[in-house]
Amino acid sequence: MGRFLVRVTIAHPADPTRLAEVDLLAGTRATLSWVPREIVERLGVPRLLRRPFLLADGRTIERETTGTVVKLEGNEAGVTVVVAEPGDGHFLGATTLGMLGFAVDPVNQRLVPQTLLAM
């Protein structure tokens, strides 16, 4: 219960014609979205910082990050994503979900619109 795939479009931030569709596991445990390296390389997006990430088993790993545009159900946002290495999971992270205006409904395994807050 609570895990399901969501198809999103990932696009180059400076050239929206360079895009790819990818299925990502929806959830709120990952802060950033994790996109397969082959997608990032195919789009040719420049890399940003290499950052540490805490895994569920307590280990810390480092991965490259990059800036992309993520599109989902008519919404789009410029977001930082993790360049996932072979063997890594592919996730639609909490930051991306929030920026796109969605929350996860784990019981019904779907995304639900969420109003962004300005407080």
N, C-alpha and C positions, 0 to 999 in steps of 0.2 A: 504494500500500500504506500502511496505517496510519491513513487518514482514513475516518470513517464517522459517520452521523447517529444520534443517540439521542433518542428522544422522552421529554421530562420534563414534569412539571407544575410550574408556578410559581404560588404562592399568596401572597395578602396576609398578612403576619405576624399582624395583629390580627383578621382576618376570613377564616378558611380557606374560606368558601363562595365568595369571590372568587378564581377560579383560571382558568388557561388552560394548554393544552398547547402545546408548542413543540418543534420539532426543532432540536437543537444539534449542532454538529460536535464529536465527542469528541477530546480530545487533551490533551497535557500541556504544551504551549508557553505557553498563556495561564494566568496565575495565577488570575484571576477568570473567572467565566462572563460571557458577553456576551449579553444578552437584548434583543430588538428594542424600541425605544422604544414602539411602538404597544401592545405587551403590557403594559409597565410603566404606561402611561397608562390603559389599560383597567382595570387592577387598582386604580389610584389609590393606589399605595404612595408614601409621602413620600420625597423625595430626601435623600441624605446629602451627602457631600463631592464636589467636583469634583476628580479626581485625574489626574496625568500617567501615560501609558502609552507604553512603548517599542515601536515597531513593528519588524517583521523587517527593513525596509529602513534602519533606523537613525534614522528620524524619531521625534519625540515628539509625541503628541497629548493633549488633555485631554478627559475624558468625566465625566459625572455618574455617581454610584453610588447604589444603593439597597439596602435590606434586604428580602429575600423568604424564603419557605420554598420549597425545591426538593424535589420528591418523585420518586423513581425506584425501581421494582421493590420496593415495600413499605418503602423507607427514606425518611426525610425529615430535612432539616437546615435551620436558619436560617442563611442565608449572605448576604454582600454580593455584589451583582452589578453589572456595568457596564451602563449604559443605552446600548445600541448605536444609533448614528445611521444613517440611510439610507446604504448603501454599506459599512458596517462588516460584518465577519463575525459570525456567531452561534455562540458556542463554549460547550462544557461544560468549564470550566477545572479546573485541577489542585486548587485549594482545595475546590471543590464536590465533585469526585470523591472526594477524601480524606475529607471530612466525611461523605459518604454511604457510605463503606466500599468503594469500587471502585477498580480500577486498569484501565488500558487495555492490552488485548492487541492490538497493532497488526498482528500477522501474521494472526490469525484474525478481526480486525475485530469485536471484542466487548469488553464490560466483564466483568471477573472480580472476584469478591468478594475483599476484602483486609482482613485483620485490622488494626484500628487499634492503634497502638503506644502504650504508656505507659511511658516510660523516664525 
